[in-house]
Amino acid sequence: MTQTTSYSATLLVSTQCPHCATMLEHVSELIKSGELSSLEVVNLSIEPEKAAKLGGIRSVPWLRIGDFILTGSQSLAAIRQRITWTEEASSLASDFDQLLSNGKVDKVITHLQQHPEAISAIMQLLGDEGTVLSTRIGIGVIMEEFAGSDSLLNLIPQLGEFAHHKDSRVAVDALYYLSLTASERVIPILQGFVNHNDSELREAAEDGLETLGATELNN
């Protein structure tokens, strides 16, 4: 199977992990075949801070392709499925952008309820500096609709990275959406911004921690 893509992958492993070598072999094969364009491999035994930055990864192997995450030992077929979903999300992002910019957020929510994996398309729009305000407002409505859900919990690593985005609009939104997860895993991420030199980021982090303090937290 040979194709050209721009999709990258991040693989977290540890020295003691019995399944990590197999996962590394699978992803390396996808790099060789052109199904993935790049691969970042992080050994958490050496760089444990990476796990905290991604929202407290608790087990390895941990693999992200686009916005899709796989944990534990996985088959090559399962990894290829995530690549397919990533390709579909790129097309969906354009459709969602048009719907949200025209105030048709209900249609997007209905689609996401039926196809939870499609939330990766929303993340593409969130991280795109060119996404217009009307679409960003719609994204906010969607995130609030899915507050506390497994779909939002799965986005913690990506939202954690977006909190460091060079576009402050993306970073502030990401901090708010992290608080909507109602997960104790996001507390260290938010705490890392309470002394930030950007007042908007500080305020978003403080508000998020206040929200979590008034919420029954999930693991």
C-alpha positions as a printed NumPy array, in Angstrom:
array([[  0.   ,   0.   ,   0.   ],
       [  1.696,   3.225,  -1.136],
       [  0.34 ,   6.727,  -0.845],
       [  1.491,  10.251,  -0.057],
       [  0.137,  11.919,   3.046],
       [  1.051,  14.765,   5.349],
       [ -0.03 ,  12.958,   8.489],
       [  2.401,  12.704,  11.358],
       [  2.385,  10.404,  14.363],
       [  3.553,  10.608,  17.953],
       [  4.435,   7.383,  19.762],
       [  5.09 ,   7.285,  23.498],
       [  6.994,   4.272,  24.817],
       [  8.94 ,   3.255,  27.892],
       [ 11.99 ,   1.105,  28.453],
       [ 10.015,  -1.521,  30.406],
       [  7.06 ,  -1.716,  27.983],
       [  6.638,  -5.235,  26.491],
       [  4.48 ,  -4.089,  23.547],
       [  6.235,  -0.877,  22.529],
       [  8.747,  -2.516,  20.182],
       [  5.931,  -4.053,  18.126],
       [  4.091,  -0.737,  17.905],
       [  7.287,   0.963,  16.794],
       [  7.71 ,  -1.666,  14.073],
       [  4.132,  -1.08 ,  12.847],
       [  4.466,   2.689,  12.697],
       [  7.907,   2.476,  11.079],
       [  6.348,   0.318,   8.345],
       [  3.766,   3.042,   7.727],
       [  6.547,   5.604,   7.433],
       [  8.358,   3.42 ,   4.892],
       [  5.173,   2.893,   2.845],
       [  4.389,   6.611,   2.781],
       [  1.163,   6.267,   4.759],
       [  2.667,   8.536,   7.409],
       [  5.004,  11.425,   6.717],
       [  6.792,  11.709,  10.055],
       [  7.093,  10.062,  13.441],
       [  8.049,  11.421,  16.847],
       [  9.031,   8.75 ,  19.356],
       [  9.33 ,   9.705,  23.026],
       [ 10.685,   7.364,  25.684],
       [  8.85 ,   8.363,  28.86 ],
       [ 11.478,   6.599,  30.949],
       [ 13.834,   9.376,  29.846],
       [ 11.371,  12.237,  29.276],
       [  8.532,  11.717,  31.815],
       [  7.549,  15.403,  31.571],
       [  6.126,  14.708,  28.12 ],
       [  3.348,  12.618,  29.682],
       [  2.342,  15.499,  31.951],
       [  2.275,  17.957,  29.064],
       [ -0.127,  15.689,  27.187],
       [ -2.553,  15.503,  30.068],
       [ -1.074,  12.736,  32.175],
       [ -0.587,   9.704,  29.919],
       [ -0.917,   6.673,  32.189],
       [  0.029,   3.758,  29.975],
       [  2.153,   2.944,  26.951],
       [  2.379,   2.316,  24.109],
       [  0.389,   5.469,  23.299],
       [ -0.009,   6.529,  19.695],
       [ -1.582,   9.612,  18.15 ],
       [ -2.212,   9.988,  14.432],
       [ -3.725,  13.346,  13.674],
       [ -6.241,  13.751,  16.497],
       [ -6.901,  10.036,  16.953],
       [ -5.347,   8.205,  19.875],
       [ -4.616,   4.516,  20.367],
       [ -3.422,   3.042,  23.655],
       [ -1.958,  -0.371,  24.299],
       [ -0.881,  -2.953,  21.757],
       [ -2.613,  -2.467,  18.39 ],
       [ -2.645,  -4.268,  15.084],
       [ -1.328,  -2.67 ,  11.915],
       [ -4.894,  -2.698,  10.563],
       [ -6.158,  -0.707,  13.551],
       [ -3.472,   1.921,  13.04 ],
       [ -4.339,   2.163,   9.341],
       [ -7.976,   2.746,  10.317],
       [ -6.92 ,   5.855,  12.224],
       [ -5.146,   7.14 ,   9.139],
       [ -8.366,   6.662,   7.164],
       [-10.335,   8.54 ,   9.809],
       [ -7.78 ,  11.353,   9.732],
       [ -8.267,  11.667,   5.968],
       [-12.03 ,  11.751,   6.425],
       [-11.691,  14.421,   9.103],
       [ -9.857,  16.722,   6.698],
       [-12.875,  16.675,   4.394],
       [-15.322,  16.995,   7.28 ],
       [-13.529,  20.046,   8.643],
       [-14.439,  21.985,   5.515],
       [-18.088,  20.888,   5.771],
       [-18.266,  21.7  ,   9.468],
       [-16.662,  25.09 ,   8.898],
       [-19.373,  26.013,   6.409],
       [-22.16 ,  24.821,   8.715],
       [-20.795,  26.504,  11.831],
       [-20.024,  29.784,  10.103],
       [-23.681,  29.862,   9.047],
       [-24.985,  29.159,  12.539],
       [-26.017,  25.558,  11.855],
       [-24.329,  24.126,  14.937],
       [-27.219,  21.731,  15.645],
       [-26.492,  19.807,  12.445],
       [-22.861,  19.404,  13.448],
       [-23.79 ,  18.253,  16.954],
       [-26.177,  15.66 ,  15.508],
       [-23.415,  14.327,  13.26 ],
       [-20.968,  14.132,  16.17 ],
       [-23.487,  12.268,  18.318],
       [-23.806,   9.661,  15.585],
       [-20.092,   9.635,  14.677],
       [-18.022,  10.548,  17.765],
       [-14.73 ,  10.064,  15.907],
       [-15.601,  13.05 ,  13.717],
       [-14.749,  15.401,  16.574],
       [-11.202,  15.332,  15.199],
       [-12.495,  17.601,  12.411],
       [-13.543,  20.113,  15.061],
       [-10.021,  19.989,  16.476],
       [ -8.605,  20.774,  13.045],
       [-10.746,  23.89 ,  12.923],
       [ -9.845,  24.847,  16.489],
       [ -6.117,  24.703,  15.773],
       [ -6.329,  26.545,  12.449],
       [ -5.394,  30.216,  12.851],
       [ -7.557,  31.029,   9.834],
       [-10.786,  29.747,  11.392],
       [-13.282,  32.619,  11.505],
       [-14.959,  33.91 ,  14.677],
       [-18.419,  32.574,  13.802],
       [-16.992,  29.068,  13.462],
       [-15.06 ,  29.424,  16.723],
       [-18.263,  30.405,  18.494],
       [-19.892,  27.253,  17.122],
       [-16.961,  25.176,  18.342],
       [-17.546,  26.578,  21.812],
       [-21.186,  25.495,  21.716],
       [-20.129,  22.004,  20.658],
       [-17.529,  21.68 ,  23.41 ],
       [-20.085,  22.74 ,  26.012],
       [-22.569,  20.211,  24.606],
       [-20.023,  17.411,  25.073],
       [-18.699,  18.618,  28.454],
       [-17.588,  15.717,  30.636],
       [-18.022,  13.169,  27.838],
       [-15.536,  10.501,  26.777],
       [-15.19 ,  12.329,  23.455],
       [-13.876,  15.401,  25.247],
       [-11.698,  13.386,  27.627],
       [ -9.956,  11.852,  24.625],
       [ -9.037,  15.347,  23.444],
       [ -7.034,  16.253,  26.564],
       [ -3.595,  15.629,  24.972],
       [ -4.439,  17.728,  21.898],
       [ -6.024,  20.49 ,  23.97 ],
       [ -2.953,  20.46 ,  26.204],
       [ -0.794,  21.168,  23.174],
       [ -3.184,  23.815,  21.864],
       [ -2.86 ,  25.595,  25.217],
       [  0.683,  26.427,  24.079],
       [ -0.438,  27.574,  20.618],
       [  1.197,  30.738,  19.269],
       [ -2.272,  32.137,  18.519],
       [ -3.609,  33.32 ,  21.875],
       [ -7.218,  32.794,  20.725],
       [ -6.543,  29.093,  20.272],
       [ -4.638,  28.843,  23.567],
       [ -7.338,  30.6  ,  25.608],
       [-10.081,  28.467,  24.064],
       [ -8.076,  25.301,  24.727],
       [ -7.692,  26.161,  28.413],
       [-11.433,  26.682,  28.718],
       [-12.22 ,  23.429,  26.931],
       [ -9.808,  21.573,  29.207],
       [-11.924,  22.657,  32.166],
       [-15.016,  21.268,  30.429],
       [-13.516,  17.778,  30.572],
       [-14.165,  17.738,  34.349],
       [-11.019,  15.63 ,  34.671],
       [ -8.386,  15.851,  37.373],
       [ -5.835,  15.108,  34.647],
       [ -6.047,  18.682,  33.344],
       [ -5.297,  20.36 ,  36.68 ],
       [ -1.484,  20.342,  36.218],
       [ -1.894,  21.804,  32.725],
       [ -4.051,  24.672,  33.988],
       [ -1.783,  25.262,  36.988],
       [  1.088,  25.747,  34.582],
       [ -0.566,  28.94 ,  33.3  ],
       [ -1.571,  30.682,  36.538],
       [  1.675,  32.681,  36.531],
       [  1.847,  33.21 ,  32.785],
       [  2.878,  36.657,  31.551],
       [ -0.178,  36.779,  29.279],
       [ -3.112,  38.041,  31.354],
       [ -5.71 ,  36.325,  29.136],
       [ -4.031,  32.946,  29.585],
       [ -3.701,  33.502,  33.335],
       [ -7.369,  34.379,  33.619],
       [ -8.448,  31.402,  31.502],
       [ -6.373,  29.052,  33.654],
       [ -7.693,  30.526,  36.901],
       [-11.285,  30.347,  35.659],
       [-10.729,  26.758,  34.577],
       [ -9.366,  25.729,  37.961],
       [-12.312,  27.459,  39.632],
       [-14.7  ,  25.551,  37.386],
       [-13.011,  22.258,  38.214],
       [-13.156,  23.084,  41.914],
       [-16.928,  23.254,  41.677],
       [-17.215,  20.074,  39.613],
       [-17.194,  16.389,  40.548],
       [-13.987,  15.3  ,  38.879],
       [-13.352,  12.245,  36.722],
       [-10.044,  10.424,  36.495]])
